Amino acid sequence: MECWEDFCSILGTHPKLKQLDLGSSILSEWAMKIMCLKLKNQACKVQSLTFKNAEVVSGLRHLWMTLVSNRNLKYLHLGNTLMEENDIKLACQALQHPKCSLETLRLDSCELMPVSCHILASALCGNRTLTHLCMSDNSLRTEEVRRLCRFMSNPECALQRLILKQCNLRGDAYGFLALMLSHNGKLTHLNLTMNPVEDGGMKLLCDAIKKPTCHLQEL
């Protein structure tokens, strides 16, 4: 325990530290609480935080509060980290807070439930800084894609990069994505790698890209 406290103390005393990677770690709620207290320190300059493949479920609530307190934090990677519905709710409350400065959020392989996807989608309109969202390797139903695209069509959504690699997208999901592309002038990058696309879906996407209101640069 003392070693962990000593390690975390560096966060507030070493301003040159910009990236912290705790991937594949097993962190208790106590450990997360101690670390997040240091991350909230104004002297902490960490901009990138990675918890890929980490076991941190019980302490995630402390992390969400950090998003509001630390204006330097721009990048958060929670890939392959199991999150409960309440975690998503708290995350979205933080994302919608005017003091949240997060720009990139990675939720790859987080086994997101439908209700969690709905909550996350609604937070996109209340956040002016989040420009990169990765939801790869989460199975998304058509209804979840529809809701995501509806909020992305809102002019208040700042998202520029959306990564939906291997999300099992099918059928009408491509119609909703195409409609969103026609109305969203900010999205420049859309990754749909490893999703089954039929001719009809491809045609809808291509027709949307041709429209002058679509600013997509990479597909």
C-alpha positions as CSV (number, residue, x, y, z in Angstrom):
1,M,0.0,0.0,0.0
2,E,2.8,2.4,0.9
3,C,4.5,1.7,-2.4
4,W,1.3,2.6,-4.3
5,E,0.9,5.8,-2.4
6,D,4.6,6.7,-3.2
7,F,4.0,5.9,-6.9
8,C,0.8,8.0,-7.0
9,S,2.5,10.9,-5.3
10,I,4.7,11.3,-8.4
11,L,1.6,12.5,-10.3
12,G,1.5,15.7,-8.4
13,T,5.3,16.3,-8.2
14,H,6.5,15.5,-11.7
15,P,4.9,18.0,-14.2
16,K,6.8,16.4,-17.1
17,L,4.7,13.2,-16.8
18,K,2.1,13.4,-19.6
19,Q,1.1,9.8,-20.1
20,L,0.2,7.1,-17.6
21,D,-0.4,3.5,-18.8
22,L,-1.8,1.0,-16.3
23,G,-2.9,-1.5,-18.8
24,S,-3.5,-5.1,-17.5
25,S,-3.4,-3.9,-13.9
26,I,-5.6,-5.1,-11.1
27,L,-6.6,-2.0,-9.1
28,S,-8.8,-2.1,-6.0
29,E,-11.2,0.7,-5.2
30,W,-8.7,2.0,-2.6
31,A,-5.9,2.1,-5.2
32,M,-8.2,3.9,-7.7
33,K,-9.2,6.4,-5.0
34,I,-5.6,7.2,-4.1
35,M,-4.6,7.6,-7.7
36,C,-7.5,9.8,-8.6
37,L,-6.9,12.1,-5.7
38,K,-3.5,12.7,-7.1
39,L,-4.8,13.1,-10.6
40,K,-7.1,15.9,-9.3
41,N,-4.1,17.9,-8.0
42,Q,-3.6,21.0,-10.1
43,A,0.1,20.2,-10.3
44,C,-0.7,17.0,-12.2
45,K,-0.1,17.4,-15.9
46,V,-1.1,13.9,-17.1
47,Q,-2.9,14.2,-20.4
48,S,-3.3,10.5,-21.4
49,L,-4.6,7.7,-19.2
50,T,-4.8,4.1,-20.3
51,F,-6.5,1.2,-18.4
52,K,-6.6,-1.3,-21.3
53,N,-7.4,-4.8,-20.1
54,A,-7.3,-3.6,-16.5
55,E,-9.6,-4.7,-13.7
56,V,-10.8,-1.5,-12.1
57,V,-14.6,-1.9,-12.0
58,S,-15.1,-1.1,-8.3
59,G,-13.0,2.1,-8.5
60,L,-14.3,3.6,-11.8
61,R,-16.6,6.1,-9.9
62,H,-13.5,7.8,-8.7
63,L,-12.1,8.1,-12.2
64,W,-15.3,9.8,-13.6
65,M,-15.0,12.6,-11.0
66,T,-11.4,13.1,-12.1
67,L,-12.6,14.0,-15.6
68,V,-14.2,17.1,-14.1
69,S,-11.4,18.1,-11.8
70,N,-8.4,17.6,-14.2
71,R,-8.6,19.9,-17.2
72,N,-5.4,18.5,-18.6
73,L,-6.8,15.0,-19.1
74,K,-7.5,14.6,-22.9
75,Y,-7.2,10.9,-23.6
76,L,-8.8,8.0,-21.8
77,H,-8.5,4.4,-22.9
78,L,-10.7,1.8,-21.1
79,G,-10.5,-0.9,-23.8
80,N,-11.6,-4.4,-22.6
81,T,-12.6,-3.0,-19.2
82,L,-15.9,-4.3,-18.0
83,M,-18.3,-1.5,-17.1
84,E,-21.6,-1.6,-15.4
85,E,-24.6,0.5,-16.4
86,N,-24.0,2.9,-13.4
87,D,-20.4,3.4,-14.6
88,I,-21.7,4.6,-18.0
89,K,-24.2,6.9,-16.3
90,L,-21.5,8.5,-14.1
91,A,-19.2,8.7,-17.1
92,C,-21.8,10.6,-19.1
93,Q,-22.5,13.0,-16.3
94,A,-18.8,13.8,-16.2
95,L,-18.7,14.2,-20.0
96,Q,-21.6,16.7,-19.9
97,H,-19.9,18.8,-17.2
98,P,-18.6,22.1,-18.6
99,K,-15.2,21.5,-16.9
100,C,-14.6,18.2,-18.7
101,S,-11.9,18.6,-21.3
102,L,-11.7,15.0,-22.6
103,E,-11.1,14.7,-26.3
104,T,-10.7,11.0,-26.9
105,L,-12.6,8.1,-25.3
106,R,-11.9,4.5,-26.1
107,L,-14.4,1.9,-25.1
108,D,-13.2,-1.0,-27.2
109,S,-14.5,-4.5,-26.2
110,C,-16.3,-3.2,-23.1
111,E,-19.3,-5.4,-23.6
112,L,-21.6,-2.4,-23.6
113,M,-25.2,-3.2,-23.0
114,P,-28.0,-1.6,-25.1
115,V,-29.0,0.8,-22.3
116,S,-25.4,1.9,-21.8
117,C,-25.1,2.7,-25.5
118,H,-28.2,4.8,-25.3
119,I,-26.9,6.7,-22.3
120,L,-23.5,7.3,-24.0
121,A,-25.1,8.5,-27.2
122,S,-27.2,11.1,-25.4
123,A,-24.0,12.5,-23.7
124,L,-22.6,13.5,-27.1
125,C,-24.8,16.6,-27.4
126,G,-23.8,17.9,-24.0
127,N,-20.0,17.7,-24.6
128,R,-18.1,20.3,-26.7
129,T,-14.6,18.8,-26.5
130,L,-15.0,15.0,-27.2
131,T,-13.8,14.6,-30.8
132,H,-12.8,10.9,-30.9
133,L,-15.0,8.0,-29.8
134,C,-14.1,4.4,-30.3
135,M,-16.7,1.7,-29.6
136,S,-15.0,-1.1,-31.6
137,D,-15.7,-4.8,-30.8
138,N,-19.0,-4.0,-29.1
139,S,-22.0,-5.6,-30.7
140,L,-24.4,-2.8,-31.7
141,R,-28.0,-3.4,-32.6
142,T,-29.7,-1.3,-35.2
143,E,-31.6,0.6,-32.6
144,E,-28.4,1.6,-30.8
145,V,-26.9,2.8,-34.1
146,R,-30.1,4.8,-34.8
147,R,-29.9,6.6,-31.5
148,L,-26.1,7.2,-31.8
149,C,-26.7,8.7,-35.3
150,R,-29.6,10.9,-34.1
151,F,-27.5,12.5,-31.5
152,M,-24.5,12.9,-33.8
153,S,-26.8,14.8,-36.2
154,N,-27.2,17.4,-33.6
155,P,-25.1,20.5,-34.4
156,E,-23.9,20.6,-30.8
157,C,-22.1,17.2,-31.2
158,A,-18.4,17.9,-31.6
159,L,-17.4,14.3,-32.7
160,Q,-14.9,14.2,-35.6
161,R,-13.8,10.6,-35.5
162,L,-16.0,7.6,-34.9
163,I,-14.6,4.0,-34.7
164,L,-17.1,1.2,-35.0
165,K,-14.7,-1.6,-36.1
166,Q,-16.2,-5.1,-35.8
167,C,-19.5,-4.0,-34.2
168,N,-21.7,-6.5,-36.1
169,L,-23.5,-3.7,-38.0
170,R,-26.2,-4.9,-40.3
171,G,-29.2,-3.9,-42.4
172,D,-30.8,-0.6,-41.5
173,A,-27.8,0.5,-39.4
174,Y,-26.1,1.7,-42.6
175,G,-29.1,3.8,-43.5
176,F,-28.9,5.6,-40.2
177,L,-25.2,6.1,-40.7
178,A,-25.7,7.5,-44.2
179,L,-28.4,9.9,-42.9
180,M,-26.1,11.1,-40.2
181,L,-23.3,11.7,-42.7
182,S,-25.7,13.9,-44.7
183,H,-26.4,16.1,-41.7
184,N,-23.1,16.1,-39.7
185,G,-20.6,18.6,-41.0
186,K,-18.0,17.8,-38.4
187,L,-17.3,14.1,-38.8
188,T,-14.2,13.6,-40.8
189,H,-13.2,9.9,-40.0
190,L,-15.5,6.9,-39.9
191,N,-14.1,3.4,-39.4
192,L,-16.5,0.5,-40.2
193,T,-13.8,-2.2,-40.7
194,M,-14.8,-5.8,-40.3
195,N,-18.6,-5.1,-40.5
196,P,-20.7,-7.0,-43.1
197,V,-21.8,-4.4,-45.7
198,E,-24.2,-5.4,-48.4
199,D,-24.6,-3.6,-51.8
200,G,-27.6,-1.6,-50.5
201,G,-25.7,-0.3,-47.5
202,M,-22.7,0.6,-49.5
203,K,-24.8,2.6,-52.0
204,L,-26.4,4.5,-49.1
205,L,-23.0,5.4,-47.7
206,C,-21.6,6.5,-51.1
207,D,-24.7,8.6,-51.9
208,A,-24.3,10.4,-48.5
209,I,-20.6,11.0,-49.0
210,K,-21.3,12.7,-52.3
211,K,-23.5,15.3,-50.7
212,P,-21.9,18.8,-50.1
213,T,-23.0,18.7,-46.4
214,C,-20.8,15.6,-45.8
215,H,-17.2,16.5,-44.8
216,L,-15.9,12.9,-44.4
217,Q,-12.2,12.5,-45.3
218,E,-11.6,8.9,-44.4
219,L,-13.8,5.8,-44.5
